[in-house]
Amino acid sequence: MRIKNSPSAYGLVSIILHWLIAIVVLGMFALGYWMVDLGYYNPWYHKAPALHKSIGVVLFALLAFRVIWRFTNQPVQPVASHSPWVRTGAKIAHLLMYVMLFTIVFSGYLISTADGAGVLVFGLFEVPATLQGLPDQADLAGFIHKYVAWALMVTVFIHAVAALKHHWFEGDETLVRMFGKRARKPK
Amino acid sequence: MLKKLFTSVVIGSLFLAGAASAADYKVDIEGQHAFVQFKVNHLGFSWMYGTFKDFDGTFSYDAAKPEDSKVNIVIKTNSVDTNHAERDKHLRGPDFLNTRKHPEATFASKSVQVTGEGTMDVSGDLTFNGVTKPVVIKVTKTGEGQDPWGGYRTGFEGSMSIQLKDFNVKMDLGPATQTVEFMLSLEGVRL
């Protein structure tokens, strides 16, 4: 498999980024959902948010690299059998997921740094606060963080169902392309 | 514009002069010589201090008749600050102060009992987290007199403690953290 994308296939880097970010995002949602209701005496009360924040910073780096990679590689063409409607729908969903991911990462950062404290990443280094002391910053950022995360999960669900539909019901290569398979030549 | 401003200032002063008796004070929020601090024990290890940054109030006091004193304080609960953004967000939320549902906490005095030279027990109703309960604030007068700028000031400090459970605070932080102690310092400027 080639490292970079070609018009008919995703390269190794794109594929790894897709699945790695998919796993991290689903894990982060589960971790976030679980940790906000931990009791004060739970051993994870401090560890879980520290982990969530550390992974969040790493996720931001992955997302930034993914966007750079996407725009410096040649674009992979849509599957030939996809109708214009499907192409537009997929494009909107993909764009929406990128926007939501960055919104979630930034809003999360703005909660923790609202009073000027930095975000410690795995105890190794600290990302300093930048925007701080905005009116209602932590509460507003928290609201956005929570509800955009839910909206992302709904979009991810639609994205996954659509991929499976293409695989099972239309029998096209939409899904297998994300595992490295080359598109069939249009007949 | 200037004339309008002048007129409103004059009318305002007349109104204030008419409404105020000699013993009415406004808490010095402008110069912020007033503090609503609290402390809560952390697991039995140490005291965590916090403050409400946004509040206002009035009181009336006459050194000759301290038992006739009255005080009213309104605290904006979302101004809670413990020097930690994440904790403060948690405190504003449904586990603790429910600040969206209950944006204000109030204290309104009902009676004053003089307990000694410059000390008194101020009884009244505290509304906190939507629950109203009678409380007693132990108050000590800290000073009174002319300030250097032509005003007249009187200051007090007060303390009270409340049980979190009494005011429907949902989250239980353990046996060492059932009580919140409040420490108040209020300086008033006579109107």
HADDOCK unambig.tbl for C-alpha pairs under 7 A between the chains (distance, minus, plus):
assign (segid A and resid 40 and name CA) (segid B and resid 173 and name CA) 6.34 0.50 0.50
assign (segid A and resid 111 and name CA) (segid B and resid 86 and name CA) 6.90 0.50 0.50
assign (segid A and resid 112 and name CA) (segid B and resid 85 and name CA) 6.35 0.50 0.50
assign (segid A and resid 112 and name CA) (segid B and resid 86 and name CA) 5.94 0.50 0.50
assign (segid A and resid 114 and name CA) (segid B and resid 85 and name CA) 5.73 0.50 0.50
assign (segid A and resid 115 and name CA) (segid B and resid 84 and name CA) 6.60 0.50 0.50
assign (segid A and resid 115 and name CA) (segid B and resid 85 and name CA) 5.11 0.50 0.50
assign (segid A and resid 138 and name CA) (segid B and resid 85 and name CA) 6.84 0.50 0.50
assign (segid A and resid 138 and name CA) (segid B and resid 89 and name CA) 6.26 0.50 0.50
assign (segid A and resid 139 and name CA) (segid B and resid 89 and name CA) 6.23 0.50 0.50
